[in-house]
Amino acid sequence: MQPSEIPDGAWVTVDTAPIVYLMEDHPTLLPPFLSIFERIEAGTLKGVIASVTLAEFLCGPLRDTDEILAGRYYQALVNSHNWHIQALDAPLSFSAARIRARYGLKLPDAIQVATAIHSQSSALITHDRDFAQVREIPVYTGVV
């Protein structure tokens, strides 16, 4: 799947790594994902983040004891009209368990896939090639 194939108005679930690339303005890893983030910012796509992604993402600044940066990142994602944080509830947990059993994914990765399915996202945006085997949702890895 390519970003240009995602229709306007669609929801996309974004994994942790691309969000880190965006927030750090990574010069080589961000470009394959930039058009997706630009479309989310413009409101032509809606971004979905699993609650596990939020936790993983905030670990970096908190590990560095940078509470201010962690707070800024948190506010940027939680208070945006173009992003939705998907809570990990019982039905989503059951789906994640099913995905994990089917593909042997790590639990956080299974939660990503389940979040994409649960939110009816048009794609899962990730830089993780472990998702290549997943068939329930189109996956964009940013790798050509």
Contact map, one row per residue, 1 for C-alpha under 8 A:
111010000000000000000000000000000000000000000000000000000000000000000000000000000000000000000000000000000000000000000000000000000000000001110000
111111000000000000000000000000000000000000000000000000000000000000000000000000000000000000000000000000000000000000000000000000000000000000010000
111111000000000000000000000000000011000000000000000000000000000000000000000000000000000000000000000000000000000000000000000000000000000000010000
011111100000000000000000000000000000000000000000000000000000000000000000000000000000000000000000000000000000000000000000000000000000000000000000
111111100000000000000000000000000000000000000000000000000000000000000000000000000000000000000000000000000000000000000000000000000000000000000000
011111110100000000000000000000000000000000000000000000000000000000000000000000000000000000000000000000000000000000000000011000000000000000000000
000111111100000000000000000000000000000000000000000000000000000000000000000000000000000000000000000000000000000000000000000000000000000000000000
000001111100000000000000000000000000000000011000000000000000000000000000000000000000000000000000000000000000000000000000000000000000000000000000
000000111110000000000000000000000000000000111100000000000000000000000000000000000000000000000000000000000000000000000000000000000000000000000000
000001111111000000000000000000000000000000011100000000000000000000000000000000000000000000000000000000000000000000000000110000000000000000000000
000000001111100000000000000000000000000000001111000000000000000000000000000000000000000000000000000000000000000000000011111000000000000000000000
000000000111110000000000000000000000000000001111000000000000000000000000000000000000000000000000000000000000000000010000111110000000000000000000
000000000011111000000000000000000000000000000011110000000000000000000000000000000000000000000000000000000000000100110010101110000000000000000000
000000000001111101100000000000000000000000000011110000000000000000000000000000000000000000000000000000000000000000000000000111000000000000000000
000000000000111111100000000000000000000000000000110010000000000000000000000000000000000000000000000000000000000100000000000111100000000000000000
000000000000011111110000000000000000000000000000000011011000000000000000000000000000000000000000000000000000000000000000000001000000000000000000
000000000000001111111000000000000000000000000000000000000000000000000000000000000000000000000000000000000000000000000000000001100000000000000000
000000000000011111111100000011001000000000000000000000000000000000000000000000000000000000000000000000000000000000000000000011100000000000000000
000000000000011111111110000000000000000000000000000000001000000000000000000000000000000000000000000000000000000000000000000000000000000000000000
000000000000000111111111000000000000000000000000000000001000000000000000000000000000000000000000000000000000000000000000000000000000000000000000
000000000000000011111111110011000000000000000000000000000000000000000000000000000000000000000000000000000000000000000000000000000000000000000000
000000000000000001111111110001000100100000000000000000000000000000000000000000000000000000000000000000000000000000000000000000000000000000000000
000000000000000000111111110000000000000000000000000000000000000000000000100000000000000000000000000000000000000000000000000000000000000000000000
000000000000000000011111110000000000000000000000000000000000000000000000000000000000000000000000000000000000000000000000000000000000000000000000
000000000000000000001111111001000000000000000000000000000000000000000000000000000000000000000000000000000000000000000000000000000000000000000000
000000000000000000001111111111000000000000000000000000000000000000000000000000000000000000000000000000000000000000000000000000000000000000000000
000000000000000000000000111111100000000000000000000000000000000000000000000000000000000000000000000000000000000000000000000000000000000000000000
000000000000000000000000011111100000000000000000000000000000000000000000000000000000000000000000000000000000000000000000000000000000000000000000
000000000000000001001000011111111000000000000000000000000000000000000000000000000000000000000000000000000000000000000000000000000000000000000000
000000000000000001001100111111111100000000000000000000000000000000000000000000000000000000000000000000000000000000000000000000000000000000000000
000000000000000000000000001111111110000000000000000000000000000000000000000000000000000000000000000000000000000000000000000000000000000000000000
000000000000000000000000000011111110000000000000000000000000000000000000000000000000000000000000000000000000000000000000000000000000000000000110
000000000000000001000000000011111111100000000000000000000000000000000000000000000000000000000000000000000000000000000000000000000000000000000100
000000000000000000000100000001111111110000000000000000000000000000000000000000000000000000000000000000000000000000000000000000000000000000000000
001000000000000000000000000000111111111000000000000000000000000000000000000000000000000000000000000000000000000000000000000000000000000000000000
001000000000000000000000000000001111111100001000000000000000000000000000000000000000000000000000000000000000000000000000000000000000000000000000
000000000000000000000100000000001111111110000000000000000000000000000000000000000000000000000000000000000000000000000000000000000000000000000000
000000000000000000000000000000000111111111000000000000000000000000000000000000000000000000000000000000000000000000000000000000000000000000000000
000000000000000000000000000000000011111111111000000000000000000000000000000000000000000000000000000000000000000000000000000000000000000000000000
000000000000000000000000000000000001111111111110000000000000000000000000000000000110000000000000000000000000000000000000000000000000000000000000
000000000000000000000000000000000000111111111000000000000000000000000000000000000100000000000000000000000000000000000000000000000000000000000000
000000000000000000000000000000000000011111111000000000000000000000000000000000000000000000000000000000000000000000000000000000000000000000000000
000000001000000000000000000000000000001111111100000000000000000000000000000000000100000000000000000000000000000000000000000000000000000000000000
000000011100000000000000000000000000001111111100000000000000000000000000000000000000000000000000000000000000000000000000000000000000000000000000
000000011111000000000000000000000001001111111110000000000000000000000000000000000100000000000000000000000000000000000000000000000000000000000000
000000001111000000000000000000000000000100111111000000000000000000000000000000000111000000000000000000000000000000000000000000000000000000000000
000000000011110000000000000000000000000100001111100000000000000000000000000000000111000000000000000000000000000000000000000000000000000000000000
000000000011110000000000000000000000000000000111110000000000000000000000000000000011110000000000000000000000000000010010100000000000000000000000
000000000000111000000000000000000000000000000011111011000000000000000000000000000011110000000000000000000000000000100000000000000000000000000000
000000000000111000000000000000000000000000000001111111000000000000000000000000000000111100000000000000000000001100100000000000000000000000000000
000000000000000000000000000000000000000000000000111111100000000000000000000000000000111100000000000000000000000000000000000000000000000000000000
000000000000000000000000000000000000000000000000011111110000000000000000000000000000000000000000000000000001001100000000000000000000000000000000
000000000000001100000000000000000000000000000000111111111000000000000000000000000000000000000000000000000000000100000000000000000000000000000000
000000000000000100000000000000000000000000000000111111111100000000000000010000000000100000000000000000000000000000000000000000000000000000000000
000000000000000000000000000000000000000000000000001111111110000000000000000000000000000000000000000000000000000000000000000000000000000000000000
000000000000000100000000000000000000000000000000000111111111000000000000000000000000000000000000000000000000000000000000000000000000000000000000
000000000000000100110000000000000000000000000000000011111111000000000000000000000000000000000000000000000000000000000000000000000000000000000000
000000000000000000000000000000000000000000000000000001111111110000000100110000000000000000000000000000000000000000000000000000000000000000000000
000000000000000000000000000000000000000000000000000000111111111000000000000000000000000000000000000000000000000000000000000000000000000000000000
000000000000000000000000000000000000000000000000000000011111111100000000000000000000000000000000000000000000000000000000000000000000000000000000
000000000000000000000000000000000000000000000000000000000111111111101100000000000000000000000000000000000000000000000000000000000000000000000000
000000000000000000000000000000000000000000000000000000000111111111100100000000000000000000000000000000000000000000000000000000000000000000000000
000000000000000000000000000000000000000000000000000000000011111111000000000000000000000000000000000000000000000000000000000000000000000000000000
000000000000000000000000000000000000000000000000000000000001111111000000000000000000000000000000000000000000000000000000000000000000000000000000
000000000000000000000000000000000000000000000000000000000000111111100000000000000000000000000000000000000000000000000000000000000000000000000000
000000000000000000000000000000000000000000000000000000000000111111111100000000000000000000000000000000000000000000000000000000000000000000000000
000000000000000000000000000000000000000000000000000000000000110011111110000000000000000000000000000000000000000000000000000000000000000000000000
000000000000000000000000000000000000000000000000000000000000000001111111000000000000000000000000000000000000000000000000000000000000000000000000
000000000000000000000000000000000000000000000000000000000000100001111111100000000000000000000000000000000000000000000000000000000000000000000000
000000000000000000000000000000000000000000000000000000000100110001111111110000000000000000000000000000000000000000000000000000000000000000000000
000000000000000000000000000000000000000000000000000000000000000000111111111000000000000000000000000000000000000000000000000000000000000000000000
000000000000000000000000000000000000000000000000000000000000000000011111111100000000000000000000000000000000000000000000000000000000000000000000
000000000000000000000010000000000000000000000000000000000100000000001111111110000000000000000000000000000000000000000000000000000000000000000000
000000000000000000000000000000000000000000000000000001000100000000000111111111000000000000000000000000000000000000000000000000000000000000000000
000000000000000000000000000000000000000000000000000000000000000000000011111111110000000000000000000000000000000000000000000000000000000000000000
000000000000000000000000000000000000000000000000000000000000000000000001111111110000000000000000000000000000000000000000000000000000000000000000
000000000000000000000000000000000000000000000000000000000000000000000000111111110010100000000000000000000000000000000000000000000000000000000000
000000000000000000000000000000000000000000000000000000000000000000000000011111110011100000000000000000000000000000000000000000000000000000000000
000000000000000000000000000000000000000000000000000000000000000000000000001111111000000000000000000000000000000000000000000000000000000000000000
000000000000000000000000000000000000000000000000000000000000000000000000001111111111000000000000000000000000000000000000000000000000000000000000
000000000000000000000000000000000000000000000000000000000000000000000000000000111111000000000000000000000000000000000000000000000000000000000000
000000000000000000000000000000000000000110101110000000000000000000000000000000011111000000000000000000000000000000000000000000000000000000000000
000000000000000000000000000000000000000100000111100000000000000000000000000011011111100000000000000000000000000000000000000000000000000000000000
000000000000000000000000000000000000000000000111100000000000000000000000000001011111110000000000000000000000000000000000000000000000000000000000
000000000000000000000000000000000000000000000001111001000000000000000000000011000011111000000000000000000000000000000000000000000000000000000000
000000000000000000000000000000000000000000000001111000000000000000000000000000000001111100000000000000000000000000100010000000000000000000000000
000000000000000000000000000000000000000000000000011000000000000000000000000000000000111110000000000000000000000000000000000000000000000000000000
000000000000000000000000000000000000000000000000011000000000000000000000000000000000011111011000000000000000000000000000000000000000000000000000
000000000000000000000000000000000000000000000000000000000000000000000000000000000000001111111000000000000000000000000000000000000000000000000000
000000000000000000000000000000000000000000000000000000000000000000000000000000000000000111111100000000000000000000000000000000000000000000000000
000000000000000000000000000000000000000000000000000000000000000000000000000000000000000011111110000000000000000000000000000000000000000000000000
000000000000000000000000000000000000000000000000000000000000000000000000000000000000000111111111000000000000001001100100000000000000000000000000
000000000000000000000000000000000000000000000000000000000000000000000000000000000000000111111111100000000000001001000000000000000000000000000000
000000000000000000000000000000000000000000000000000000000000000000000000000000000000000001111111110000000000000000000000000000000000000000000000
000000000000000000000000000000000000000000000000000000000000000000000000000000000000000000111111111000000000001001000000000000000000000000000000
000000000000000000000000000000000000000000000000000000000000000000000000000000000000000000011111111100000010011011000000000000000000000000000000
000000000000000000000000000000000000000000000000000000000000000000000000000000000000000000001111111110000010010000000000000000000000000000000000
000000000000000000000000000000000000000000000000000000000000000000000000000000000000000000000111111111000000000000000000000000000000000000000000
000000000000000000000000000000000000000000000000000000000000000000000000000000000000000000000011111111111000010011000000000000000000000000000000
000000000000000000000000000000000000000000000000000000000000000000000000000000000000000000000001111111111110010000000000000000000000000000000000
000000000000000000000000000000000000000000000000000000000000000000000000000000000000000000000000111111111000000000000000000000000000000000000000
000000000000000000000000000000000000000000000000000000000000000000000000000000000000000000000000011111110000000000000000000000000000000000000000
000000000000000000000000000000000000000000000000000000000000000000000000000000000000000000000000001111111000000000000000000000000000110000000000
000000000000000000000000000000000000000000000000000000000000000000000000000000000000000000000000001111111100000000000000000000000000000000000000
000000000000000000000000000000000000000000000000000000000000000000000000000000000000000000000000001110111110110000000000000000000100000000000000
000000000000000000000000000000000000000000000000000000000000000000000000000000000000000000000000000100011111110000000000000000000000000000000000
000000000000000000000000000000000000000000000000000000000000000000000000000000000000000000000001100100001111111000000000000000000000000000000000
000000000000000000000000000000000000000000000000000100000000000000000000000000000000000000000000000000000111111100000000000000000000000000000000
000000000000000000000000000000000000000000000000000000000000000000000000000000000000000000000000000000001111111110000000000000000010000000000000
000000000000000000000000000000000000000000000000000000000000000000000000000000000000000000000001101100001111111111000000000000000000000000000000
000000000000000000000000000000000000000000000000010100000000000000000000000000000000000000011011000000000011111111100000000000000000000000000000
000000000000101000000000000000000000000000000000010110000000000000000000000000000000000000000000000000000001111111110000000100000000000000000000
000000000000000000000000000000000000000000000000000000000000000000000000000000000000000000000001001000000000111111111000000100000000000010000000
000000000000000000000000000000000000000000000000000000000000000000000000000000000000000000011011001000000000011111111100000000000000000000000000
000000000000100000000000000000000000000000000000110000000000000000000000000000000000010000010000000000000000001111111110000000000000000000000000
000000000001100000000000000000000000000000000001000000000000000000000000000000000000000000000000000000000000000111111111111100000000000010000000
000000000000000000000000000000000000000000000000000000000000000000000000000000000000000000000000000000000000000011111111100000000000000110000000
000000000000000000000000000000000000000000000000000000000000000000000000000000000000000000010000000000000000000001111111100000000000000000000000
000000000010100000000000000000000000000000000001000000000000000000000000000000000000010000000000000000000000000000111111100000000000000000000000
000000000010000000000000000000000000000000000000000000000000000000000000000000000000000000000000000000000000000000011111110000000000000000000000
000000000111100000000000000000000000000000000001000000000000000000000000000000000000000000000000000000000000000000011111111100000000000010000000
000001000111000000000000000000000000000000000000000000000000000000000000000000000000000000000000000000000000000000010001111100000000000011000000
000001000011100000000000000000000000000000000000000000000000000000000000000000000000000000000000000000000000000000010000111110000000000011110000
000000000001111000000000000000000000000000000000000000000000000000000000000000000000000000000000000000000000000110010000111111000000000011110000
000000000001111001000000000000000000000000000000000000000000000000000000000000000000000000000000000000000000000000000000001111100000000000111100
000000000000011111000000000000000000000000000000000000000000000000000000000000000000000000000000000000000000000000000000000111110000000000111100
000000000000001011000000000000000000000000000000000000000000000000000000000000000000000000000000000000000000000000000000000011111000000000011110
000000000000000000000000000000000000000000000000000000000000000000000000000000000000000000000000000000000000000000000000000001111110000000001000
000000000000000000000000000000000000000000000000000000000000000000000000000000000000000000000000000000000000000000000000000000111111000000001000
000000000000000000000000000000000000000000000000000000000000000000000000000000000000000000000000000000001000000000000000000000011111100000000000
000000000000000000000000000000000000000000000000000000000000000000000000000000000000000000000000000000000000100000000000000000011111110000100000
000000000000000000000000000000000000000000000000000000000000000000000000000000000000000000000000000000000000000000000000000000001111110000100000
000000000000000000000000000000000000000000000000000000000000000000000000000000000000000000000000000000100000000000000000000000000111111000000000
000000000000000000000000000000000000000000000000000000000000000000000000000000000000000000000000000000100000000000000000000000000011111111100000
000000000000000000000000000000000000000000000000000000000000000000000000000000000000000000000000000000000000000000000000000000000000111111000000
000000000000000000000000000000000000000000000000000000000000000000000000000000000000000000000000000000000000000000001000000000000000011111000000
000000000000000000000000000000000000000000000000000000000000000000000000000000000000000000000000000000000000000010011000111100000000011111100000
100000000000000000000000000000000000000000000000000000000000000000000000000000000000000000000000000000000000000000000000011100000000011111110000
100000000000000000000000000000000000000000000000000000000000000000000000000000000000000000000000000000000000000000000000001111000011010011111000
111000000000000000000000000000000000000000000000000000000000000000000000000000000000000000000000000000000000000000000000001111100000000001111110
000000000000000000000000000000000000000000000000000000000000000000000000000000000000000000000000000000000000000000000000000011111000000000111110
000000000000000000000000000000011000000000000000000000000000000000000000000000000000000000000000000000000000000000000000000011100000000000011111
000000000000000000000000000000010000000000000000000000000000000000000000000000000000000000000000000000000000000000000000000000100000000000011111
000000000000000000000000000000000000000000000000000000000000000000000000000000000000000000000000000000000000000000000000000000000000000000000111
